[in-house]
Amino acid sequence: MNRIKNISKVLGLILSVSVLSACTSPGVDNKDVSGTITPASNDGSSIAGASTDADTSGEGASNEDAASNSETSDVAGSDNVSEKGSDQSASAATEATIYRDPISNQEPVKDGYLNIVFLGDEQFLTGESEGNTIPDLMTNRFDYTNIYNLAIKDTTGAIPRSQTSTKPSDYKEPNFTAMAHVLAGDIKADTFSSFLGTDGVAACNKIDVKTVDYYVIGYGYHDYYNGIESTNENNPEDEHTLHGAIVTGIKIIQEVSPNAQFIVCSPYYCRFFDENGKDIGDAFSVTKGLNTLAVYANETVLAADQCTNTLKLPAISGTLFDLNGHTYTQYLESDGLTMNLKGRRIYTDALARLIKYHLGFIGEEEANKTITIADYN
């Protein structure tokens, strides 16, 4: 947990242990990849006021929100942003909790803390050994945060076609709906200990689902890579598809986190090379048997639209940040897939803006302003 400062009211001190990428490529098969972060379907709360938040395209700047009890610090200028891993962030749940005024009237759980859970694949694990994963970086965009990183390498959103039952006891892989059941208490976290590791299991067990404000969901690349169906038009909640798994998983979690907001992040733009290093195309042109990555990205956005209390971050659109066919070498490592540190900083800023927008600190225009890597020094 970040240090607690400027506490205007201390209502009481108790000890508690909580059980807590677009380019100018062709469009996608008559489906529109949305380029804004307008809420997909919200709870009706208005977005009141704007903040004096500093330019999120600049590094090393200090961001101060209009709300006196919510300040942000952009530490993107440092490579070693966080000295603590996600489990250490989670360990804050075992410390003394000081109850605070809500961060804003739109805070999902009005306890003065931002509890954020990340679920997805290795896009949220890159930089783990240096302490600068996207979840790590998020701890420095807001004060009063608890970050729980439950991302798992190579995982898909959908369940395998070979799994014919969706009873909790029949999940053998930690896909999104399986992890949703873990959070709901239907599956023990240590069932997936070989995937989560000791720290991941511990983090799962520390999350108090009733106090989670935001679940950040990032699946799709491995569904694409493994040729899993992106959607089933006859059954929009089919867990064997990416779309259906996202919709179903969110519904499962909503049963135990009724006040939480969900942020569905699409896969971002990437570039593909053959075994000889020859460029063979991008996210809008290369298929792995069924569709392009852009189609899968679009399905994540459509899934978000189907859910209540769900925001969307269309990372593949190129409008929230300018990762596309002209700039990808600046955002990605030489493999054309993995985000480098600057890319992760920009992604984090785009995500933080979405949360600030939902909390009412900034308006829609500022939230949708494109972050350009050329101006991100």
C-alpha positions in Angstrom: 0.0 0.0 0.0 1.3 3.4 -0.8 1.9 5.7 2.2 -1.2 7.4 3.6 -1.1 11.2 3.7 -3.4 14.2 4.2 -6.0 12.2 6.1 -8.7 14.8 7.0 -10.8 12.5 9.2 -9.6 9.5 11.1 -12.8 7.7 12.0 -11.0 4.8 13.7 -8.1 2.5 13.7 -8.8 -1.2 13.6 -6.7 -4.2 12.9 -8.2 -6.3 10.1 -7.1 -9.3 8.1 -8.8 -9.2 4.7 -9.6 -12.4 2.8 -8.7 -10.9 -0.2 -2.4 -2.9 -30.0 -4.1 0.3 -34.7 -2.5 1.2 -37.7 -3.8 2.3 -41.0 -4.6 -1.4 -41.9 -8.0 -2.4 -43.2 -11.0 -2.5 -40.9 -12.3 -5.7 -39.3 -15.1 -7.6 -41.0 -17.9 -5.1 -40.6 -17.2 -4.9 -36.9 -16.2 -1.6 -35.4 -13.3 -1.6 -33.0 -14.3 1.2 -30.7 -11.7 3.8 -30.1 -13.0 5.6 -27.0 -13.3 4.7 -23.4 -16.9 5.7 -22.9 -18.4 3.3 -20.4 -19.9 0.3 -22.0 -22.7 0.1 -19.5 -22.4 1.9 -16.3 -24.3 2.2 -13.1 -25.8 5.6 -14.0 -23.6 7.7 -11.7 -22.7 11.0 -13.2 -19.1 12.1 -13.9 -18.9 15.3 -12.0 -16.1 17.8 -12.2 -12.7 17.7 -13.8 -9.2 17.5 -12.3 -6.0 19.5 -12.7 -4.3 16.2 -13.6 -1.0 16.8 -15.3 -0.4 15.8 -18.9 -0.4 12.0 -18.9 1.8 12.0 -22.0 4.7 13.3 -20.0 7.0 11.4 -17.8 8.3 12.4 -14.5 5.4 14.7 -13.9 3.4 15.0 -10.7 -0.3 14.5 -11.1 -2.7 16.1 -8.6 -6.4 15.5 -8.8 -9.0 18.0 -7.9 -10.2 15.9 -5.1 -8.2 16.9 -2.0 -7.9 13.4 -0.7 -6.8 11.7 -4.0 -3.4 12.5 -5.4 -1.5 10.7 -8.2 2.2 10.5 -8.9 3.5 9.7 -12.4 6.9 8.1 -11.8 7.3 7.0 -15.5 10.7 8.5 -15.6 12.2 5.7 -13.5 13.0 2.3 -14.9 12.9 0.7 -11.5 9.5 2.0 -10.6 8.5 -0.4 -7.9 10.6 -2.2 -5.4 7.8 -4.4 -4.4 6.1 -7.2 -6.4 2.4 -7.8 -6.6 2.4 -10.0 -3.6 3.9 -7.3 -1.5 1.2 -4.9 -2.7 -1.3 -7.5 -1.6 0.3 -8.0 1.7 -1.0 -4.6 2.7 -4.3 -6.3 3.5 -2.7 -7.8 6.6 -1.7 -4.4 7.9 -3.7 -2.0 10.1 -6.4 -0.3 8.1 -7.3 3.4 8.6 -10.7 4.2 7.5 -10.9 7.3 5.2 -13.4 9.4 3.4 -14.3 8.2 -0.1 -11.8 9.2 -2.8 -14.8 10.5 -4.8 -18.5 10.1 -4.9 -18.0 7.7 -7.8 -15.6 5.4 -5.9 -17.2 2.0 -6.4 -16.6 0.9 -2.8 -16.5 4.1 -0.7 -13.9 3.2 1.8 -11.2 5.6 0.6 -9.0 3.0 -0.9 -8.6 1.8 -4.5 -8.5 -2.0 -4.5 -7.6 -3.2 -8.1 -7.4 -6.8 -9.2 -5.6 -7.6 -12.5 -6.6 -10.8 -14.4 -5.1 -11.8 -17.7 -2.1 -13.1 -19.5 1.6 -12.1 -19.5 0.9 -8.6 -20.7 0.5 -7.9 -17.0 3.6 -9.9 -16.0 6.2 -8.3 -18.3 8.8 -6.5 -16.1 8.0 -8.6 -13.1 11.7 -9.2 -12.1 12.3 -5.4 -12.3 9.2 -4.5 -10.4 7.7 -2.5 -13.3 4.8 -4.5 -14.6 1.7 -2.6 -15.6 0.1 -3.4 -12.2 3.3 -2.3 -10.4 3.3 1.0 -12.3 -0.4 1.5 -11.4 0.6 1.6 -7.7 2.4 4.9 -8.5 -0.5 6.5 -10.4 -2.8 6.7 -7.4 -2.4 6.9 -3.6 -4.3 4.7 -1.3 -4.1 1.6 -3.6 -3.9 -2.1 -3.1 -2.9 -3.9 -6.3 -3.4 -7.6 -6.7 -1.9 -9.2 -9.8 -3.4 -12.6 -10.7 -2.2 -12.6 -14.3 -0.9 -16.0 -15.6 1.4 -16.5 -18.5 0.0 -18.1 -21.7 -3.5 -18.3 -20.4 -6.7 -17.9 -22.4 -10.0 -16.3 -21.6 -12.0 -19.3 -22.9 -12.0 -22.8 -21.5 -10.7 -25.6 -23.7 -13.2 -27.3 -26.1 -12.4 -30.6 -24.4 -14.0 -29.3 -21.2 -17.6 -30.2 -21.5 -18.7 -29.4 -18.0 -18.6 -26.0 -16.2 -19.0 -27.3 -12.7 -16.3 -25.7 -10.5 -14.7 -29.1 -9.9 -14.2 -29.7 -13.6 -11.9 -26.7 -14.3 -8.3 -27.9 -14.8 -6.8 -24.7 -16.3 -6.9 -21.2 -14.8 -8.8 -19.6 -17.7 -10.8 -16.4 -16.9 -14.0 -18.2 -15.8 -12.0 -20.5 -13.6 -10.3 -17.6 -11.9 -13.7 -16.0 -11.5 -14.8 -19.1 -9.6 -11.7 -18.8 -7.5 -12.6 -15.3 -6.5 -16.2 -16.4 -5.9 -14.9 -19.0 -3.5 -16.1 -22.0 -5.7 -12.6 -23.2 -6.4 -9.6 -23.1 -4.0 -6.7 -21.0 -5.2 -4.2 -23.7 -4.6 -6.0 -25.8 -7.2 -4.0 -23.7 -9.7 -0.8 -23.4 -7.6 1.3 -24.7 -10.4 0.1 -21.8 -12.6 -0.2 -19.1 -10.0 2.8 -19.9 -7.9 3.0 -19.4 -4.1 2.7 -15.6 -4.4 -0.3 -15.8 -6.7 -2.1 -18.2 -4.4 -1.3 -16.0 -1.4 -2.6 -12.9 -3.3 -5.9 -14.7 -4.1 -6.4 -15.6 -0.5 -5.8 -12.0 0.6 -8.4 -10.4 -1.6 -11.6 -9.2 0.0 -13.9 -9.3 -3.0 -16.5 -7.1 -1.3 -14.0 -4.2 -1.2 -12.6 -4.5 -4.8 -13.2 -1.3 -6.8 -11.9 -2.3 -10.2 -11.2 -5.6 -11.9 -8.9 -5.1 -14.9 -9.3 -8.0 -17.4 -6.9 -8.6 -20.3 -7.3 -11.8 -22.3 -7.4 -12.6 -26.0 -4.0 -13.1 -27.5 -3.7 -16.7 -26.6 -7.3 -17.4 -27.6 -6.2 -16.0 -31.0 -2.9 -17.9 -31.1 -4.5 -21.2 -30.1 -7.3 -20.9 -32.7 -10.1 -20.8 -30.1 -13.4 -19.4 -31.3 -13.8 -15.7 -30.7 -17.6 -15.9 -30.3 -20.7 -18.1 -30.6 -23.5 -16.2 -32.2 -26.0 -18.7 -30.9 -24.8 -18.5 -27.3 -23.1 -15.3 -26.3 -22.2 -16.8 -22.9 -20.4 -19.8 -24.3 -17.3 -20.2 -22.1 -15.6 -22.0 -25.0 -15.3 -18.7 -26.8 -13.4 -15.5 -25.8 -16.6 -13.4 -25.9 -18.6 -15.8 -23.8 -15.9 -16.4 -21.3 -15.6 -12.7 -20.6 -19.3 -12.2 -20.2 -19.7 -15.3 -18.0 -16.6 -14.5 -15.9 -17.8 -11.0 -15.1 -21.2 -12.3 -14.1 -19.7 -14.8 -11.7 -17.5 -12.2 -10.0 -20.4 -9.7 -9.8 -22.2 -12.1 -7.5 -19.6 -11.6 -4.9 -18.3 -8.1 -5.9 -21.7 -6.3 -6.6 -20.2 -2.8 -6.3 -17.1 -3.3 -8.4 -16.4 -1.9 -11.8 -14.8 -4.0 -14.6 -12.3 -2.8 -17.2 -12.0 -5.0 -20.2 -8.8 -4.4 -22.1 -8.5 -5.6 -25.6 -5.2 -7.1 -27.0 -3.0 -4.4 -28.3 -1.4 -3.9 -31.8 1.5 -6.3 -32.6 3.6 -7.4 -35.5 4.4 -10.9 -36.6 7.6 -12.4 -38.1 8.4 -15.9 -39.5 11.2 -18.1 -38.3 13.7 -16.3 -40.5 12.7 -12.9 -39.0 10.7 -11.8 -42.1 7.8 -9.5 -41.4 4.6 -11.3 -42.4 2.0 -8.9 -41.2 0.3 -7.4 -38.2 -2.7 -7.8 -35.9 -5.1 -6.8 -38.7 -3.8 -9.2 -41.4 -2.3 -12.4 -39.9 -4.5 -15.3 -38.8 -3.7 -18.4 -36.7 -6.5 -20.5 -38.3 -9.7 -18.6 -37.6 -9.5 -14.8 -37.5 -7.0 -12.0 -37.1 -6.0 -10.7 -33.6 -8.1 -7.6 -34.4 -11.2 -9.6 -34.5 -10.5 -11.1 -31.1 -9.8 -7.6 -29.8 -13.1 -6.5 -31.1 -14.9 -9.3 -29.4 -13.5 -8.2 -26.0 -15.0 -4.8 -26.6 -18.4 -6.3 -27.7 -18.3 -8.5 -24.6 -17.8 -5.4 -22.4 -20.8 -3.8 -24.1 -22.9 -6.8 -23.0 -22.0 -6.4 -19.4 -23.2 -4.0 -16.7 -20.8 -1.9 -14.7 -18.1 -2.5 -17.3 -15.7 0.0 -18.9 -13.5 -0.8 -21.9 -10.0 0.0 -22.9 -9.7 -0.7 -26.7 -5.9 -0.9 -26.7 -5.8 -2.0 -30.4 -7.6 1.1 -31.6 -4.5 3.3 -31.7 -6.6 6.2 -30.4 -5.9 6.0 -26.7 -2.2 5.7 -27.4 -0.6 5.7 -30.8 0.7 2.1 -31.0 0.3 1.2 -34.7 2.1 0.1 -37.8 4.3 3.2 -37.8 5.3 3.3 -34.1 5.4 -0.3 -33.0 9.2 -0.4 -32.8 9.1 2.3 -30.1 6.5 0.5 -28.1 7.5 -3.2 -28.5 10.5 -5.3 -28.0 12.2 -6.9 -31.1 9.7 -9.8 -31.0 7.0 -7.4 -32.1 4.8 -8.7 -29.3 6.1 -7.7 -25.9 5.7 -4.2 -24.6 8.9 -2.5 -23.6 9.1 -0.3 -20.5 8.0 2.9 -22.2 5.1 1.1 -23.8 4.0 -0.2 -20.4 4.2 3.3 -18.9 2.0 4.7 -21.6 -0.5 1.8 -21.3 -0.6 2.4 -17.6 -1.3 6.1 -18.1 -4.2 5.2 -20.5 -5.6 2.8 -17.9 -5.2 5.3 -15.1 -7.0 8.0 -17.1 -9.9 5.7 -17.5 -10.1 5.2 -13.8 -9.8 8.9 -13.2 -12.6 9.5 -15.7 -14.8 7.0 -13.9 -14.0 8.6 -10.5 -15.0 12.0 -11.9 -11.5 13.6 -11.8 -11.3 14.3 -15.6 -13.8 14.7 -18.4 -14.4 12.5 -21.4 -12.4 14.7 -23.8 -9.3 14.4 -21.7 -9.8 10.7 -21.0 -9.9 10.1 -24.8 -7.0 12.2 -25.8 -4.4 10.2 -27.7 -1.1 9.7 -25.9 1.7 10.0 -28.5 5.0 8.3 -27.9 6.9 11.1 -29.7 5.8 13.5 -27.0 6.4 11.0 -24.2 9.9 11.9 -23.0 
